[in-house]
Amino acid sequence: MDMRTISGVAQGPQGLDALAATAAPAAPTPESTATPSNSLEPAVKVDIGKDAHEARFVRDIDTRAIVFQVVDQTSGDVIDQLPSEAALRHRAYAQTGAQSAGSGNLSRVA
């Protein structure tokens, strides 16, 4: 096997310089030549009008916890609440279990 060096090869630009040197200039698009009065509308429109929802805080009777609710004003239905009804039920169950265990005749001395 015969290995020889190749002479006469010129080194070109490397890395990002090579990309810039080989990139063709971009053709002008209609958007780039548009006048300010002909510009595009925003991609997102936000309507901050009055909606039919009301936010309120109430106290849960069983757990005595403050609950945040989003209520539909037209029907009065609760749309969402924090903590959820399931979490409030679990909390009430845990509190009644702790109260009944504390009032029993359990000895805490080992």
Order of alpha helices (4+ residues) and beta strands (2+ residues): alpha-beta-beta-beta-alpha
